[in-house]
Amino acid sequence: MQLYNTQTKTIDEFVPVNGNRINMYTCGPTVYHFAHIGNLRSYICEDVLEKFLRYAGYDVRRAMNITDVGHLTSDADTGEDKMLKGAKREHKTVMQIAQFYTDAFFEDCRKLNIKKPEIVVPATSIVDEFIRVIEVLIEKGYAYKAGPNVYFDTSKVENYYSLTGHDEDRLMVGVRDDVEEDTNKRNKSDFVLWFTQSKFEDQALKWDSPWGVGYPGWHIECSCISMKYLGEYLDIHCGGVDNIFPHHTNEIAQSEAYLGHKWCRHWFHVQHLNDNGSKMAKSTGNILTVSVLESKGYDPLVYRMFCLLSHYRKPLEFSYDVLDNVKNTYQKLLQRIANLKEEGEVNADQLAAYHQKFVDTVGYDLNTASGITLLYDMLKDEELNDATKLAIAEDYDKVLSLDLTKLRNQEEAAVDEDLKAYVEEKIAERKAAKKAKDFATADAIREELAAKGIRIKDTREGTIWEVM
């Protein structure tokens, strides 16, 4: 596979550390509100990447964090605790909020055919691990206590800005949002590993630590979860482009300082979904959820197809007009596949050839739009019989996850229900005929059913039937 690597700024050959085994990490949601479809664009693209790697023959082990720690709006102990804000808004405890929105997130994923990672770890479940890693960073001289907090010293790291490719002077003052400079820092790019003495008297989640009662900084959880569950070497780390700085930049710094060697080989980032020219974001109130799309009559998989028709590294502009066009396209595609007849045998050579075409096409920087074009080309291929086309569509859907045979299966289920009703009606007529000693009619009904491929058998429990 050829895949763009944010760190090298080039499309590189994707080579796992351990042969066929891939360790993959995904930055998960902060569970204080519903995920919006901009968030979910990243998860859709990451899902396609994981499924494609499996499709290409790799053994993928994937982990995701759940941020249920009450992170602030910046690294500088400013703004409002997101989890506490959600709890106040809905008159629930912080952990009730976390569980509710975790469940809501994975329900949205289910509707979008996003596979749940094998490893899902709430941040609050491994705070002891955060503390242990921070202690090691202090011992190794990469972290220091200043004022109320523990900081990571970025001056001790070579190539701190390698992921962003930026100049230090052009970056913000070491915080996530535009806030006042934290004078406790040795360097403006230093970041908090552990907060103590929070400005918020009602801070909901606090833990004992060697530095006082407090809570972890924004960045430490992903490093610790990845290293604990996937080991010292990570093949690929995923996230949205807004995670590149400071979050992923800081993950690299603290992880490699702790481990003493290169940590992650490949960085995969998905561009923003824009609405009316601006990024869709909870902080601005500019959000749209899966439930809202459903309420307007859209199958969530229409939105998945909308995302797959664009390249993951290009900003995507959302509009209902475009979504309507994709809805019509999707419905026509399902109908076209539903119309395929299961006639003849699947041609194994043709199936294998189209499988390889898909690997080659989508395998160049996860080009899902070209993969969908290949699907249409296959459906127009007159050298393929319908059985082979259906097999290829099912094969491609292992990656696309658009439920391409959904309409076909629904129509088959409807046919099955109609058949069941017909047979049961005939069995009832035959039973009445036998009761009236009209054996000629009873035999005629048996023969009628047999002519339609239905075999009936009289038992002590009644008449049973099967398709011959």
C-alpha positions as CSV (number, residue, x, y, z in Angstrom):
1,M,0.0,0.0,0.0
2,Q,1.1,3.6,-0.8
3,L,-0.1,6.0,1.8
4,Y,0.5,9.7,2.6
5,N,2.6,10.1,5.7
6,T,2.1,13.5,7.5
7,Q,5.5,13.2,9.1
8,T,7.5,12.8,5.8
9,K,5.0,14.9,3.7
10,T,5.2,12.2,1.0
11,I,3.2,9.2,-0.2
12,D,5.3,6.4,1.2
13,E,5.1,2.6,0.9
14,F,3.4,1.4,4.0
15,V,5.6,-1.2,5.7
16,P,4.6,-2.6,9.1
17,V,7.2,-3.1,11.8
18,N,6.4,-6.8,12.3
19,G,5.7,-8.2,8.9
20,N,2.0,-8.9,8.5
21,R,1.0,-7.5,11.9
22,I,-0.2,-3.9,12.1
23,N,-0.7,-1.9,15.3
24,M,-3.1,0.9,14.6
25,Y,-4.2,3.7,17.0
26,T,-7.2,6.0,16.6
27,C,-7.8,9.2,18.7
28,G,-11.3,8.6,20.1
29,P,-14.1,11.0,21.0
30,T,-14.3,13.4,24.0
31,V,-17.7,12.1,25.3
32,Y,-19.4,15.3,26.6
33,H,-21.8,15.7,23.6
34,F,-23.0,13.9,20.4
35,A,-20.4,13.4,17.7
36,H,-21.1,15.6,14.7
37,I,-20.7,14.3,11.1
38,G,-17.5,16.2,10.8
39,N,-16.0,14.1,13.6
40,L,-17.5,11.0,12.0
41,R,-15.9,11.7,8.6
42,S,-12.5,11.0,10.2
43,Y,-13.8,7.8,11.8
44,I,-15.3,6.6,8.4
45,C,-12.0,7.2,6.6
46,E,-10.1,5.4,9.4
47,D,-12.6,2.5,9.3
48,V,-12.0,2.2,5.5
49,L,-8.2,2.2,6.1
50,E,-8.5,-0.6,8.7
51,K,-10.8,-2.7,6.5
52,F,-8.6,-2.2,3.4
53,L,-5.5,-3.3,5.3
54,R,-7.4,-6.5,6.4
55,Y,-8.7,-6.9,2.8
56,A,-5.1,-6.7,1.5
57,G,-4.1,-9.5,3.9
58,Y,-2.8,-7.8,7.0
59,D,-3.6,-8.7,10.6
60,V,-4.7,-5.4,12.2
61,R,-4.9,-4.7,15.9
62,R,-6.5,-1.4,16.6
63,A,-6.9,0.6,19.8
64,M,-9.0,3.8,20.6
65,N,-9.2,6.0,23.6
66,I,-12.4,7.4,25.1
67,T,-11.7,10.8,26.6
68,D,-13.9,10.9,29.7
69,V,-11.4,13.0,31.6
70,G,-12.7,16.6,31.9
71,H,-10.2,18.3,29.6
72,L,-10.2,22.0,29.5
73,T,-10.4,24.2,26.4
74,S,-6.7,24.7,26.4
75,D,-3.4,23.4,27.9
76,A,-3.3,26.5,30.2
77,D,-6.0,25.6,32.7
78,T,-8.4,28.1,31.1
79,G,-11.9,27.8,29.8
80,E,-14.5,25.3,31.0
81,D,-14.2,21.6,31.8
82,K,-16.0,19.9,28.9
83,M,-17.3,16.9,30.9
84,L,-18.5,19.1,33.8
85,K,-20.2,21.5,31.3
86,G,-22.1,18.5,29.9
87,A,-23.1,17.3,33.4
88,K,-24.4,20.7,34.3
89,R,-26.3,21.0,31.1
90,E,-28.1,17.7,31.5
91,H,-28.3,17.5,35.3
92,K,-26.3,14.2,35.4
93,T,-23.0,13.1,37.0
94,V,-19.9,13.4,34.9
95,M,-19.6,9.6,34.5
96,Q,-23.3,9.3,33.5
97,I,-22.6,11.9,30.8
98,A,-19.5,9.9,29.7
99,Q,-21.4,6.6,29.5
100,F,-24.4,8.1,27.7
101,Y,-22.3,9.8,25.0
102,T,-19.9,6.9,24.6
103,D,-22.9,4.7,23.9
104,A,-24.3,7.4,21.5
105,F,-21.0,7.5,19.7
106,F,-20.8,3.8,19.1
107,E,-24.5,3.7,18.0
108,D,-23.7,6.4,15.4
109,C,-20.7,4.2,14.3
110,R,-23.0,1.2,14.0
111,K,-25.4,3.1,11.7
112,L,-22.4,4.2,9.6
113,N,-21.0,0.7,9.4
114,I,-17.9,1.8,11.3
115,K,-16.2,-1.2,13.0
116,K,-15.6,-0.9,16.7
117,P,-11.9,-1.3,17.5
118,E,-10.9,-4.4,19.3
119,I,-9.4,-2.3,22.1
120,V,-11.4,0.7,23.5
121,V,-10.0,2.3,26.7
122,P,-11.6,5.1,28.7
123,A,-8.9,7.5,30.0
124,T,-10.3,7.3,33.5
125,S,-9.5,3.6,33.7
126,I,-5.7,3.9,33.5
127,V,-4.8,7.1,35.4
128,D,-2.2,5.1,37.3
129,E,-0.4,4.4,34.0
130,F,-0.4,8.2,33.2
131,I,1.2,8.9,36.6
132,R,3.8,6.1,36.1
133,V,4.9,7.4,32.7
134,I,5.1,11.0,33.9
135,E,7.3,9.8,36.8
136,V,9.7,8.2,34.3
137,L,9.7,11.4,32.1
138,I,10.7,13.4,35.2
139,E,13.4,10.8,36.1
140,K,14.8,11.0,32.6
141,G,14.9,14.8,32.7
142,Y,12.2,15.4,30.1
143,A,9.6,16.8,32.6
144,Y,9.6,19.3,35.4
145,K,7.3,20.6,38.2
146,A,6.7,24.3,38.1
147,G,4.0,26.2,40.0
148,P,0.9,24.0,40.2
149,N,1.6,21.7,37.2
150,V,4.0,19.2,35.7
151,Y,5.3,20.1,32.3
152,F,7.1,18.4,29.4
153,D,10.3,20.2,28.4
154,T,10.2,20.4,24.6
155,S,13.7,21.8,24.4
156,K,15.0,18.3,25.3
157,V,13.5,16.9,22.1
158,E,15.1,17.0,18.6
159,N,12.8,17.9,15.7
160,Y,9.9,18.7,18.0
161,Y,8.0,20.3,15.0
162,S,8.8,17.4,12.5
163,L,5.1,16.5,12.2
164,T,3.9,20.1,11.5
165,G,6.9,21.2,9.4
166,H,6.4,24.7,11.0
167,D,8.8,27.2,12.4
168,E,8.6,27.6,16.2
169,D,8.2,31.4,15.9
170,R,5.1,31.0,13.7
171,L,3.2,28.7,16.2
172,M,0.9,29.7,19.0
173,V,2.1,30.1,22.5
174,G,2.1,26.4,23.5
175,V,-1.7,26.2,24.0
176,R,-4.6,24.8,22.1
177,D,-6.5,28.0,21.8
178,D,-5.4,31.7,21.8
179,V,-4.9,32.2,25.5
180,E,-2.5,34.1,27.7
181,E,1.0,32.6,28.0
182,D,1.6,30.3,30.9
183,T,4.6,31.9,32.7
184,N,5.4,28.7,34.6
185,K,6.8,27.1,31.4
186,R,10.5,27.1,30.6
187,N,9.7,27.2,26.9
188,K,6.6,28.5,25.2
189,S,6.0,25.1,23.5
190,D,6.1,23.1,26.8
191,F,2.9,21.4,27.6
192,V,1.1,20.1,30.8
193,L,1.4,16.5,31.7
194,W,-0.4,16.9,35.1
195,F,-2.6,19.6,36.5
196,T,-2.9,20.3,40.3
197,Q,-4.7,23.0,42.3
198,S,-7.3,23.4,39.6
199,K,-9.0,26.8,39.3
200,F,-12.3,25.0,39.3
201,E,-13.4,24.3,42.9
202,D,-16.0,21.8,41.7
203,Q,-13.6,19.9,39.4
204,A,-15.4,16.6,39.1
205,L,-12.6,14.2,38.4
206,K,-9.4,14.3,40.5
207,W,-6.8,11.7,41.5
208,D,-4.0,11.5,44.0
209,S,-0.5,11.8,42.5
210,P,3.1,12.5,43.7
211,W,2.5,16.1,42.7
212,G,-0.8,16.6,44.5
213,V,-4.4,15.9,43.8
214,G,-5.2,16.7,40.2
215,Y,-5.8,15.3,36.7
216,P,-3.9,14.5,33.6
217,G,-3.1,16.9,30.8
218,W,-4.7,16.6,27.4
219,H,-2.0,14.7,25.5
220,I,-0.7,12.0,27.9
221,E,-3.7,9.6,27.6
222,C,-3.2,8.6,23.9
223,S,0.5,7.9,24.4
224,C,-0.1,5.8,27.4
225,I,-3.0,3.8,26.0
226,S,-1.2,3.1,22.8
227,M,2.0,2.0,24.5
228,K,0.1,-0.1,27.1
229,Y,-2.1,-2.0,24.7
230,L,-0.2,-1.9,21.4
231,G,3.4,-2.0,22.6
232,E,6.5,0.1,22.0
233,Y,6.2,0.3,18.2
234,L,3.1,1.7,16.5
235,D,2.6,1.2,12.8
236,I,0.0,3.9,12.1
237,H,-1.7,6.7,14.1
238,C,-4.9,8.2,12.9
239,G,-6.8,11.4,13.6
240,G,-8.2,14.6,12.1
241,V,-5.9,17.3,10.8
242,D,-6.7,19.5,13.8
243,N,-4.9,16.9,16.0
244,I,-1.6,17.4,14.2
245,F,-0.6,20.3,16.5
246,P,-0.4,20.3,19.4
247,H,-1.9,16.9,20.2
248,H,0.0,14.5,17.9
249,T,3.2,16.7,18.0
250,N,3.2,16.3,21.8
251,E,2.4,12.6,21.7
252,I,5.5,12.0,19.6
253,A,7.6,14.1,22.0
254,Q,6.5,12.4,25.2
255,S,6.3,8.8,23.7
256,E,9.8,8.9,22.2
257,A,11.3,10.5,25.3
258,Y,9.8,7.7,27.4
259,L,10.7,4.9,25.0
260,G,14.1,6.1,23.9
261,H,13.4,5.2,20.2
262,K,11.1,6.1,17.3
263,W,7.6,5.4,18.2
264,C,5.2,5.6,15.2
265,R,6.1,5.0,11.6
266,H,3.1,6.5,9.8
267,W,0.7,9.4,10.5
268,F,-2.7,9.4,8.8
269,H,-4.8,12.6,9.0
270,V,-8.3,13.3,7.6
271,Q,-9.2,16.8,6.4
272,H,-12.1,18.8,7.8
273,L,-15.8,18.7,6.8
274,N,-16.9,22.3,6.1
275,D,-20.3,23.7,6.3
276,N,-21.0,27.1,4.6
277,G,-17.3,27.6,4.3
278,S,-16.3,27.0,8.0
279,K,-15.2,23.9,9.9
280,M,-17.9,21.9,11.6
281,A,-17.1,22.1,15.3
282,K,-18.9,21.7,18.6
283,S,-17.2,24.8,20.0
284,T,-18.9,27.1,17.4
285,G,-22.3,25.3,17.6
286,N,-21.8,24.5,13.9
287,I,-22.7,20.8,14.1
288,L,-24.9,18.3,12.4
289,T,-25.5,14.8,13.8
290,V,-26.4,11.4,12.3
291,S,-29.8,11.6,14.1
292,V,-30.6,14.9,12.4
293,L,-29.7,13.4,9.0
294,E,-32.0,10.4,9.8
295,S,-34.8,12.8,10.8
296,K,-34.5,14.4,7.4
297,G,-34.9,11.0,5.6
298,Y,-31.3,10.2,4.9
299,D,-29.9,6.7,5.4
300,P,-26.7,7.2,7.3
301,L,-24.9,5.1,4.6
302,V,-25.7,7.9,2.2
303,Y,-23.4,10.1,4.3
304,R,-20.8,7.3,4.3
305,M,-20.9,7.2,0.5
306,F,-20.7,11.1,0.4
307,C,-17.4,10.8,2.3
308,L,-16.0,8.0,0.2
309,L,-16.6,9.9,-3.0
310,S,-14.1,12.5,-1.9
311,H,-10.4,12.0,-1.0
312,Y,-9.6,11.9,2.7
313,R,-6.9,14.6,2.4
314,K,-9.2,17.1,0.7
315,P,-11.5,19.4,2.7
316,L,-15.1,18.3,2.0
317,E,-17.9,20.8,1.6
318,F,-21.3,19.7,3.0
319,S,-24.6,20.7,1.5
320,Y,-28.0,19.1,1.3
321,D,-28.1,19.5,-2.5
322,V,-24.9,17.4,-2.8
323,L,-26.2,14.9,-0.3
324,D,-29.5,14.6,-2.2
325,N,-27.5,13.7,-5.4
326,V,-25.5,11.1,-3.5
327,K,-28.8,9.7,-2.1
328,N,-30.1,9.2,-5.6
329,T,-26.8,7.7,-6.8
330,Y,-26.8,5.3,-3.8
331,Q,-30.3,4.1,-4.3
332,K,-29.7,3.5,-8.0
333,L,-26.5,1.6,-7.2
334,L,-28.4,-0.6,-4.7
335,Q,-31.2,-1.3,-7.3
336,R,-28.7,-2.1,-10.0
337,I,-27.0,-4.7,-7.7
338,A,-30.5,-6.0,-6.7
339,N,-31.3,-6.6,-10.3
340,L,-28.4,-9.0,-10.8
341,K,-29.4,-12.6,-11.3
342,E,-27.6,-15.4,-9.5
343,E,-27.2,-17.2,-12.8
344,G,-24.2,-19.3,-13.7
345,E,-21.1,-20.0,-11.6
346,V,-18.8,-17.4,-10.1
347,N,-15.7,-17.1,-12.3
348,A,-12.8,-17.4,-9.7
349,D,-10.2,-16.0,-12.1
350,Q,-12.3,-12.9,-12.9
351,L,-13.1,-12.4,-9.2
352,A,-9.4,-12.6,-8.3
353,A,-8.5,-10.2,-11.1
354,Y,-11.1,-7.6,-9.9
355,H,-9.9,-8.1,-6.3
356,Q,-6.4,-7.2,-7.3
357,K,-7.6,-4.2,-9.3
358,F,-9.3,-2.9,-6.1
359,V,-6.2,-3.5,-4.1
360,D,-4.1,-1.5,-6.6
361,T,-6.7,1.3,-7.0
362,V,-7.7,1.9,-3.4
363,G,-4.2,1.0,-2.2
364,Y,-2.8,4.2,-3.7
365,D,-3.4,6.6,-0.8
366,L,-6.8,5.2,0.1
367,N,-8.5,6.4,-3.1
368,T,-12.0,5.4,-2.3
369,A,-13.6,7.5,-5.1
370,S,-11.6,5.5,-7.7
371,G,-12.6,2.3,-5.9
372,I,-16.3,3.2,-6.4
373,T,-15.6,4.1,-10.0
374,L,-14.1,0.6,-10.4
375,L,-17.3,-0.9,-8.9
376,Y,-19.3,0.8,-11.7
377,D,-16.8,-0.3,-14.3
378,M,-17.2,-3.9,-13.1
379,L,-21.0,-3.7,-13.3
380,K,-20.8,-2.6,-16.9
381,D,-18.3,-5.3,-17.8
382,E,-20.1,-7.5,-20.4
383,E,-17.6,-10.3,-20.0
384,L,-18.8,-11.0,-16.4
385,N,-21.9,-13.0,-15.7
386,D,-24.3,-11.7,-13.0
387,A,-23.1,-14.3,-10.4
388,T,-19.5,-13.1,-10.7
389,K,-20.6,-9.4,-10.6
390,L,-22.5,-10.1,-7.4
391,A,-19.5,-11.8,-5.9
392,I,-17.2,-8.9,-6.8
393,A,-19.7,-6.4,-5.3
394,E,-19.8,-8.4,-2.1
395,D,-16.0,-8.5,-2.1
396,Y,-15.6,-4.7,-2.5
397,D,-18.2,-4.1,0.2
398,K,-15.8,-5.7,2.7
399,V,-14.0,-2.3,2.5
400,L,-16.6,0.1,1.3
401,S,-19.2,-1.2,3.9
402,L,-22.1,0.4,2.0
403,D,-24.4,-2.6,2.4
404,L,-24.4,-3.0,-1.4
405,T,-26.7,-6.0,-1.3
406,K,-29.1,-4.5,1.2
407,L,-31.9,-3.9,-1.2
408,R,-31.4,-7.2,-2.9
409,N,-31.6,-9.0,0.5
410,Q,-34.7,-7.0,1.4
411,E,-36.4,-8.0,-1.8
412,E,-35.4,-11.7,-1.3
413,A,-36.8,-11.5,2.3
414,A,-40.0,-10.1,0.9
415,V,-40.2,-12.9,-1.6
416,D,-39.6,-15.4,1.2
417,E,-42.4,-13.9,3.2
418,D,-44.7,-14.1,0.2
419,L,-43.7,-17.7,-0.5
420,K,-44.3,-18.6,3.2
421,A,-47.8,-17.1,3.1
422,Y,-48.6,-18.9,-0.1
423,V,-47.5,-22.3,1.1
424,E,-49.2,-22.0,4.4
425,E,-52.4,-21.1,2.7
426,K,-52.1,-24.2,0.4
427,I,-51.4,-26.4,3.4
428,A,-54.6,-25.1,5.1
429,E,-56.6,-25.7,1.9
430,R,-55.2,-29.3,1.7
431,K,-56.0,-29.9,5.4
432,A,-59.6,-28.8,4.8
433,A,-59.9,-31.0,1.7
434,K,-58.6,-34.1,3.6
435,K,-61.0,-33.4,6.4
436,A,-63.8,-33.3,3.8
437,K,-62.4,-36.5,2.4
438,D,-61.7,-34.7,-0.9
439,F,-58.5,-36.6,-1.5
440,A,-58.3,-35.7,-5.1
441,T,-58.1,-32.0,-4.3
442,A,-55.6,-32.7,-1.5
443,D,-53.3,-34.6,-4.0
444,A,-53.7,-31.8,-6.5
445,I,-52.5,-29.3,-4.0
446,R,-49.4,-31.5,-3.2
447,E,-48.6,-31.7,-6.9
448,E,-49.1,-27.9,-7.3
449,L,-46.6,-27.3,-4.5
450,A,-44.1,-29.8,-5.9
451,A,-44.3,-28.1,-9.3
452,K,-43.1,-24.9,-7.5
453,G,-40.3,-26.7,-5.8
454,I,-42.0,-27.2,-2.4
455,R,-42.0,-30.5,-0.7
456,I,-44.5,-31.2,2.1
457,K,-44.5,-33.9,4.7
458,D,-47.3,-34.9,7.2
459,T,-46.1,-35.5,10.8
460,R,-47.7,-36.0,14.1
461,E,-47.1,-32.3,14.9
462,G,-48.7,-31.3,11.6
463,T,-47.6,-30.6,8.0
464,I,-44.1,-29.3,7.5
465,W,-42.5,-28.0,4.2
466,E,-39.2,-27.3,2.6
467,V,-37.8,-25.9,-0.6
468,M,-36.5,-28.8,-2.8
